[in-house]
Amino acid sequence: MVAETVAGCCGTLRVRVYCPDTVHIVEGGSRVFKKYVLETRPQFLTLALVLVVHGSALAAWHGSIHIGRSILAAIGLILLQASVNVLNDWHDWTRSGIDHDTVQTPFSGGSGMLPARDLEPREALILGIGTLLAGSAIGLYLAWAAGWELLIIGLVGAVLVVLYTPVFTRTGLGEIMAGAGLGILPVVGTYFLITGGFDTAAWVSGIPATLLTYNLLLLNEFPDTTADTAGGRHHMVVLLGKRRARWLYAVAEAAAFVVIVIGVVTGILTPWVLLALVAAVPAAKAVTIAIREYDGFEELIPALGANVQALLGVNVLMAAGYAIAALLG
């Protein structure tokens, strides 16, 4: 413990006492916490949040609001998305070795914490399992509160987290499984959690989210294709080749907006969700660059950024449309 005498105003003296060991522990704990947070790739966990907001706003349009359940659902889904991010990093560093050769971008290539030796593989594994268990525990509670149907959705989501990297990315199913796990399942699951039932609108509303999450994974795979191929991954870019996969990306991106329009025209969705068409601007930018620069690296990075904007934008604007429809009655 150290006492330090400090001159105060008007000639008074103040004594400041502090403990260097305690300060060191606090600072050390802060650094440990920060590296764990960075490993989860927090900048991308926004997706989990906006998907729950999407499903909650849809439920509000149909007359049901439960803020407490929405908050718990958001926390649970964020933990599960963090888990799949961390476990993917752990597997790509310790098992397949993909991250030994991957060149990282701001949007792809993992967190970079393990290659930089900022985190030990054992720490990453514990973090991944811990967030999986915590997210699953919240899911079990919500299923107990809402009904067994939600348990089925939650179990499917947990399986997707565990098997995504070791199985689905090696069998050409990675993108569609990620699209379901961070697309239609959270939207429909949140809707059921709040309303106690299923509705065609929830399934239709979840399709654009699924397609755009599918495309998030698909486009992010273009810069990683060489390392992924060497590491035994068989995602769609590896299977089709970049030249053909770029057209799959373009079709899926356009399909997301077509589904929104069809949902409105058929009366399943409120016309207010057409606000989501604003997100077609970054989507068009992403598609244009991807078609032209599909075989580049730095040239493709603006497309990766626009791709994220389109995904988040559609979910947020659809939620806004449902909120407006709910307020207008």
Secondary structure, DSSP 8 states (H G I E B T S, - for coil): -EEEEEE-GGG-EEEEEE-HHHHHHHHHHHHHHHHHHHHT-GGGTHHHHHHHHHHHHHHHHTT---HHHHHHHHHHHHHHHHHHHHHHHHHHHHTS-GGGT----SSSS--STTTTTSS-HHHHHHHHHHHHHHHHHHHHHHHHHH-HHHHHHHHHHHHHHHHTTTTGGGTT-HHHHHHIIIIIHHHHHHHHHHHSS--HHHHHHHHHHHHHHHHHHHHHTTTTHHHHHHTT---HHHHH-HHHHHHHHHHHHHHHHHHHHHHHHTTSS-GGGGGGGGGHHHHHHHHHHHHHHTT-SGGGHHHHHHHHHHHHHHHHHHHHHHHHHHHH-
